Amino acid sequence: MPQTPCQDSNIQLLTAEDLPDAEAALETCYKASGTPFLSRHPRWLQVLREALGHRPFCLVACDRPGSHDSSERQTYLTILPLAHVRSPLFGSRLVSLPYVNYGGALGRPENASGLIREAVLLAERLGVRYLELRHDRPVEHPALPQAVTDKVHMRLALPDTVEALWKSLSPKVRNQIRKSEKLGLVVEWGREEFLTEFYRVFCHNMRDLGTPVFPRKLFAGILRAFPEAEIAIVRLKHRALAAGIVLHGSGVTEVPSASSLRKWNWTCANMGLYWAMLKRSIERGQAEFDFGRSTLESSTYRFKKQWGAQPHPAHWQYHVFRGSARDLRPDNPRFRFATAVWRRLPVWLTRCLGPWIVKGIP
């Protein structure tokens, strides 16, 4: 396969044209890394490319120097998937990986240093503002002097049975789940057939939060790329009140996106949704449920904490060329006015404008 050479002869740079041929090798390296999180899978590169227009790259550490002889099959020991996020509004960044919770090198840790060095050189060639690696553990490297650590991953170790999980919940949480059931809310599971309803709820919720919405084709791409993905819909009669998309990895279930309609909060639909997702995970024999990332002591942090989830550090590490690593953080004061305005827009307009804006926000 065509590959771009790097300074280290044992490291190759795969681009969009190389990735289809390398898919099997990347899959093998991902499995060999032992990570249970599907949000670290290199398959995300194609999902993000097709849905958001991010230019995909993947640095790979091989078992021997690259060769032009295609008959010499190389083994990938470590991989570092990267996405080039470009926007006329926000400039460009090189990120591992946008949208998802985790990033960084997968495979043998002794190769990580060389891959990070090559990632910095690639970022420099692309002229980005910064390189961002979304690690769950800090990586000591002189090229990554800056870090943002105010977010945490909220994870719950699952018991063996649904009954044990129920007993572990507080009386308040159990009462809210019972309320949703007494009001007649039901949960249905599916895939593409529920995508329209999921996206309708998602768009309303994002508008209410003042956040640009991702395009529908992002979630369609997730379902195509990951057979392990499912959609849960919480209904009151025929109306969808809450919805979530889950990824069942190797022992861990993750929630890339979940939403509920605010005006129906009194029904506890969101509690019913998460109870259904937790039960589903236990029934599939999963050992852990990953609620996703949250800022410490935020409302979403407290929501996840009430289920028994525990915080695990998120170490987003940076090599900054221009500006600051916090330029596009939601807590940046320069976004407050835009957020307030966005909340007042009609949902149909946010569905039109949101995907164009959000593709430039990693």
N, C-alpha and C positions, 0 to 999 in steps of 0.2 A: 504494500500500500504506500502511497506517497506520504512522506513525513517531512516536517521541517526540522533541520538539525538545530541543536542548542550548543552552548559552550561546552557542556558536559556531554561527551559522545554517547553516554549511556542513557541520556534523557532525550526524548523526542516530543515535539509539539504537534498534536493532532488538531486539525481544523474541521470545519463543517463537512468538507468533502471526504475527509478520512473516517469520520465517525461511523458511518454505516458499515464499512468493512471491519472496523475494530470493535463492533458491538459485542461480539461473543467474548473477546479477550477482556474487554472492560467489565463485562458481567462476571467473568471468572475472578478478576482481581477484586471486585466489590465483595463477592461471597467469601473470598479468602481473607478479607480484612476483618471478618467477624462482626461487622456492625449490624445491629438489629434494625436500624432506622432506614426505612425506604426513602426518607427525605434526603439521604446522602447518596442515593443511587445516581450514577452518571447518566441514566436515561432522562433525567431532568433537563439535560442540555438541549435535547431535541424538543421537549415540551415547551421550554422557555423560548426557544428559537421560533417555533411555529406560532405560539400564542402571543408573544410580546416582542418579537423581532430582535431578541438578544443574540449577539454573535457568539457562537459556542467555540471554546477551546478546551483541550484537555492535555495537560502535561503528563507524560508517562515515563517512569523509570524502568528501564529494561534490564534483562539479565546479561546483556552484552551490547557492545556498541552497535549503532544502526548500520544497516547495509543496504545497498541498492539491489542486492540479489533477493528478489521476492520469495525465492525458495527457502531462504533461511527464516524460519519461524521464530519470532522473539516471544519471550514471556514477559508480561507486564508485572512488575513487582509492587509498584506503588503508582497511584494515579492522583492527579489534582484537577478536578473539573472546574472550569472558569467560564463566566459569562460576561461579555462586554455589553454593558448597559449604556445606551446613548440617548441623549435628549437635547433638543434645541433650548429647552427651558432650564435644564439642570446640568448640562455638560455630560461627561462620560466617566464611567467607573468600571473597574474590573473586579468582579465579585464571585466568591464561591460560598454559597450560591444565592441569587436573589429569590425572593418569595419564601423559600423553604427555611427551616430552622437551623440547619447544620451545613457546614462546608469544611473545606480543607483537604489535606492529603489522606488517602485511603490506602492501606497496605502496610508494608514494612516501615516502621518509624525511622529507621536509619537513612531512608531515602528522602524524607520530608524536607530536610535542609536544602538539598540541591534543587528540589522542585520549587520551593519558595523563592530561592535565588533566581531561578529562571522565570518565575511568575512576575517578579519585580522588573526584570529586564523586558518582558513582554508588555507589562503595563507602561513602561517608559516609551517603548516603541509605538504603542497605541496612543500616547499622549493623554492618558486619563488623569483625572484629578487625584485619585487614590486607588490603591489595591485594598480590598476588604476580604478577609478570611474569617468565616463564621465558625470558629472553633468552640467545642464544648470543653476543651481543656487547653490551658495556655501552652503555646509553643515558644520556646526560647530561641529567638533568632534576631541577629543584629539589624536585619532589614525590617523588623516589625516593632518599632519603638513605641507605637501608640496603641491603646486598647480602650474599648468601651465595655464596661462590665456592670451596667446598671440594670440589665435584664437577666432573667433567670428562666430556665426550662422547668416547667412544673410537671412532675412525674409521680404516678401512683403505682406502687407495687400491688398487683392484684392478688387476692386470695384465690383459693382453688374453686370456691363455689359462690354463686350469687347470694345465697343465704348469709354467708360469712361477710360479704361486702355490705349487705343490708344492715347487719348487726353493728358494723363498724361506723355507720353514719350517725350523725347527731340527730336527736329528735326533731329539730327544726327542719333539717334536710329531708328526713323521712316524711314529715307532714306535708312538705311542698310537693313531693313526688305523689303522695296519696291524693292531694288536691287535684293535680293534673289528671289523675286517673278517674277520680269521682266526677269531674266535669265532662268526662267522655272523650278525652284526648287519646288518640291511638297513634302508634308508630308503625310505619311501613318501611321496608328496605328494598332497594333496587339499584339500578345503575342509570344508563342513558335515559330510560323512560321517566326518570324523576328529575332530570337535569333542568328542565324549564321551571319547575316549581322551586327547586333549590335556588336557581339564579334569581328568581323574582324576590324571594325572601332576602337573599344576600344583598341585592341592589338596594332595597329599602333600608336595610340595616346599615350599610356603608354610608348612605346618604345621611342618615340620622347621626352617625358618628362624625360626619364632616370629612370623610375620607374618599378619595376617588376610587371607583370600583374597577376591579379587574375584568377583562373581557370574558364573555361566556366561553369562548374557545379555549381558555386556559383550563377550565374544569372538564371540558370535553376531551382535551388532550390528556389530562390526568387519567381519565377513565380508559382511554385508548391504550395508554402506555403501561398502566398498572392493572392487571386483572384482579389484584388484591384490593382494589378500591371499591367502596360502596357508598351509597347515599342513603341517609336516614331522613324521613319526612315525618313531622309531628302534625297531625290533623285534628281539627275540630269540625266534625261532619266532613264537608268537602273542602274546607279552607286549610291551606298550609300555613301554620303559625311559626314553625321553627324547622331548620334543616341543617344538616352537617354532612361533610364528606370525610370519610375515614380511610386510612391506609393500614392494612394488616401486614406488618413486617414479620421478621423472624423473631417471634416472642414479644414484639412491641406493637401496639396499635397507636397510630398518630392521628391527629385531627388538623389537617392543613387549613380548613376553614369551616366555621359554624356560625349560624346567625339565627336571630329570632325577631319577630315583629314587636316593637316596643309597646304599641297600643294594646297588645294582648298579653302584656307581662303578668297581669292579674291571674291568668290561667296557669302560671308556672310552666309554660310550654318549654322554656329553656331547661328547666330542671328535668322534665320528662325526657327531653332529647339526650341529655348527658347520662341519665340513668339507663336509657336504652343502649347508648354506645358502650357504656361500661359493661352492661350485661352481655352484649354481643361479643365483646372482647374475651370475657371469661368463658363463654360458651365455645369460643374458638380455641381455647387453651392458651391464651396469651398470658404472659407473666407481668406485663407492665403496660400502663396506659399513659401516653404522653399528651398532656393537654396543650402543649405549645408554649411559646415564650410569653412572658409578661414582665412589666416593670414592677419592681418591688413595691409592695403596699398599695398598688393601684387597685381599682375596682375589679379588674379581671383577675388579678393576683388573688384577691380575697375570695372571689367566686370559686376559683380552682382549689384554693386552700381548704374550703369547707368540705370538699370531697375526700380530704385526706392527702392530697397531692403535696409533695415536698419539693422545695426549690433546689435546683442544680445549676451551678454557675454557667453563664454564657460568656465566652471570651472572644469578642469580635476584635481582631487585630488588624492593624493598618500600616501600610507604607504610603505616606501622604506626599504628593508632589505639589499640590496647590490647595489652598483653602484649609478647611478643618474636617475632621472625621465626623463631626456633628452637624455639618451643613444641612443634611436632609433628614435629621431626626425630627419626629413629630413634635417634640417639646421645644423646638427652635421657635423663639418669639415671633419671627417674621412670618410664620404660618398661621398665627392665631386668627388674623382677620380673614384669611382665605378659608379657614375651617368654618368660621361663623357664617360666612356667605354661602358656602357649599351646603350647609344644613338647611338653608332656606330655598334651595333650588328644587324644582319638580324632579321626581325620580327619572322620568323619561329623558330629561336633559342630562342628568348625571350619567345615565347609561350611554349617552352619545359622547360626552366629553371625557368621562372617567378613564376609559381604556387608553385614550391618546396621552393623557397626563401620566397615568400610573406606570406606563412602560418605561418611563425615565426615572422612576423612584425605586431603588433596589430594596 
